[in-house]
């Protein structure tokens, strides 16, 4: 299971941040939820042959 103990700090243009937060709110999601989803997908798309933890593997591929 994931442990949410690490912090990621990033700098973003204030206008983009505002738009991002508005879109997240309109979808009843927090910005953190969306960023975690984006990071997870980026890892899955770019991990190559790297061994990933079972909890990070896409559904249906955990047993491979």
C-alpha positions as CSV (number, residue, x, y, z in Angstrom):
1,X,0.0,0.0,0.0
2,X,1.1,3.5,-0.7
3,X,2.5,5.6,2.2
4,X,1.7,9.3,1.8
5,X,4.7,10.6,3.7
6,X,6.7,12.4,1.0
7,X,6.1,16.0,0.0
8,X,6.6,17.3,-3.5
9,X,6.9,21.1,-3.9
10,X,6.6,22.7,-7.3
11,X,6.4,26.2,-8.6
12,X,3.6,27.0,-11.0
13,X,2.4,30.2,-12.6
14,X,-0.4,31.7,-10.3
15,X,-2.9,31.9,-13.2
16,X,-2.4,28.2,-14.1
17,X,-2.7,27.3,-10.5
18,X,-6.0,29.1,-10.2
19,X,-7.4,27.5,-13.3
20,X,-6.1,24.1,-12.2
21,X,-7.8,24.5,-8.8
22,X,-11.1,25.6,-10.4
23,X,-11.1,22.6,-12.7
24,X,-10.3,20.2,-9.9
25,X,-13.1,21.7,-7.7
26,X,-15.6,21.4,-10.6
27,X,-14.8,17.7,-10.7
28,X,-15.0,17.3,-6.9
29,X,-11.3,16.4,-6.8
30,X,-8.5,18.0,-4.8
31,X,-5.4,19.2,-6.6
32,X,-3.4,16.6,-4.7
33,X,-5.6,13.8,-6.0
34,X,-5.2,14.9,-9.6
35,X,-1.4,15.3,-9.2
36,X,-1.1,11.8,-7.7
37,X,-3.1,10.4,-10.6
38,X,-0.9,12.2,-13.1
39,X,2.3,11.0,-11.4
40,X,1.0,7.4,-11.2
41,X,0.1,7.4,-14.9
42,X,3.4,8.9,-15.9
43,X,5.2,6.2,-14.0
44,X,3.1,3.5,-15.7
45,X,3.7,5.0,-19.1
46,X,7.5,5.4,-18.6
47,X,8.7,2.7,-16.3
48,X,9.9,0.5,-19.1
49,X,11.2,-2.8,-17.7
50,X,11.5,-1.4,-14.1
51,X,9.9,-3.6,-11.5
52,X,7.0,-1.8,-9.9
53,X,5.2,-2.5,-6.6
54,X,2.1,-4.6,-7.0
55,X,-0.1,-1.8,-5.7
56,X,1.2,0.5,-8.5
57,X,0.7,-2.0,-11.4
58,X,-2.4,-1.5,-13.6
59,X,-5.5,-3.6,-12.7
60,X,-5.2,-7.0,-14.4
61,X,-1.4,-7.0,-14.5
62,X,-0.6,-7.5,-10.8
63,X,0.0,-11.2,-11.3
64,X,2.3,-10.9,-14.2
